[in-house]
């Protein structure tokens, strides 16, 4: 407050400091303070009484006082340090009490200093009392809602600001700019109350307003009226609740399209409107996501041969699947509200006919409020014959790539689309990987590993049964306890390694070992995202696991499994010879345990094919049901469909 200009109507009083400069026939440079008597002392002039003067009167008053003794002089006077005043804020204030303020302070300044009215204090009739008389009455609403400070009054020492109890109040809820509780003043009407609440919002229903009222502190009643001129002038009373409703969400002239469309939303309805008016062409339904993905791919363009370019080709199938949200052209539906019982009717129609042939019966007429839903194959999965399929064909074919196959196409059709097989193709070891199969294999693998973990948790070594039993077992057979601990650790390691394996979704096709022509490829139905790889003819056999020389050996025609085991140095002492198994190049698994049940002694005489892998597992002392079933173990390994993963597991 010390740095703001002093208003002309400022009243001087004891404690104010004056800075006086006089020059001419008399020279004075004074800093004087008005004393308790309201006077200042000027050299050669004497005491001058200035208290009670307005600041605007001070200059002329001092000129007259000095002019009594001197002529021909100039005078300049300003205010220096201003005095402090004490006022009282009483009644229903947040912090009532005495306040020492600057002499420039006003009633509003005192209200801010005291925190303003409390929850029980009025905001419409704040009184300024001076010398026990009402000097002014201030309405905070004028300041808060209108910015009107014209009724503000400058304070004098000893002023009392009294905040009476709150008066009549109403509440306004609903579609107004500032809902809340408001204090009434005078003869309040709906119009004045809405002005205090900031007016109606854009969605307020002017045709319907409600007032809930308590009559004589006994009963409640509600009145409904429109916000016309007469309704705005309705009087409001203490305790009234004014409720402003919103207009209906219903569009009076619109139909809605949603689902797999480029621009879902509301569109204006007109007389004789039909589906073809809303969907003029098939291209109208191409979604923004499709173009966003295409633009994103263009932004990621890179030179051929660099790492980014190769990664984009790897992700091509995922991009195609993402952007290929095919529309179900055979089925779309109109949702229509039945006016009789307000139930929803579904009116299906053939979308393709409605768009391509406006004269067809599928081009149905539309009514106000209709909702047309367009489905994609993600919403309603289509039968295989109804949607296109993207398939990757790689390896020993004339034109490897990604091909869009027609509905009902088979694996043989995909190979033909890729130009057919080369002379180096090895159909027996070909791999068909499928997303749906991979998901099922992942779930089966998870269930198998969970069962292994449960079995493992129930098979604890002797040492974990109790300190007394551990000491007894250690004294009687220390090697047994050590062996059990080692076996449990080995089983835990095996379960951990199995948990890191990721199935590829390979589908075993059952192609004959001597297959060489396209006709040998099965007419297997394709799924979107399938990947078919035809390797070149392999020339090795792998022997892995518990053998002395785990390695890849040259394939020799007519050579048996036992012969390749001999080439690897034979099984080690830790090998489990009862559970040796063979992973064929086509993904099938033959175990010695299961094969021996029906063909005794034939397992070792099996003739191997190029790309086969012989796996010799280690001996593991099973506890309870932990991997007691060998077919389950071999199945988990074969689901990887990658011999290298099995090799890493057995090493």
Secondary structure by P-SEA (a helix, b strand, c coil): cccccccccccccccbbbbbbbbccbbbbbccccccccccccccccccccccccccaaaaaaaaaaacccccbbbbbbbcbbbbbbbbbbcccccbbbbbbcccccaaaaaaaaccccccccccbbbbbccccccccccccccccccccccbbbbccbbbbbbccccbbbbbbcccccbbbbbbcccccaaaaaaaaccccccccccbbbbbbbccccbbbbbbbcccccccccccccbbbbbbbbcccccccbbbbbcccccbbbbbbccccccccccccccccccaaaaaaaaaaaaaccccccaaaaaaaaaaaaaaaaacccccccbbbbbbbcccccbbbbbbccaaaaaaccccccccccccbbbbbbbcccccccccccbbbbbbbbccccccccccccccccaaaaaaaacccccccccccbbbbbaaaaaaaaaaaaaaaaaaaaaaaaccccccccaaaaaaaaaccaaaaaaaaaaaaaaaaaaaaaaaccccccccccccccccccccccccccccbbbbbbbcccccccccccccccccccccccccaaaaaaaaccccccccccccccccccbbbbbccccccccccccccccccccbbbbbbccccccccccccaaaaaaaaaccccaaaaaaaac
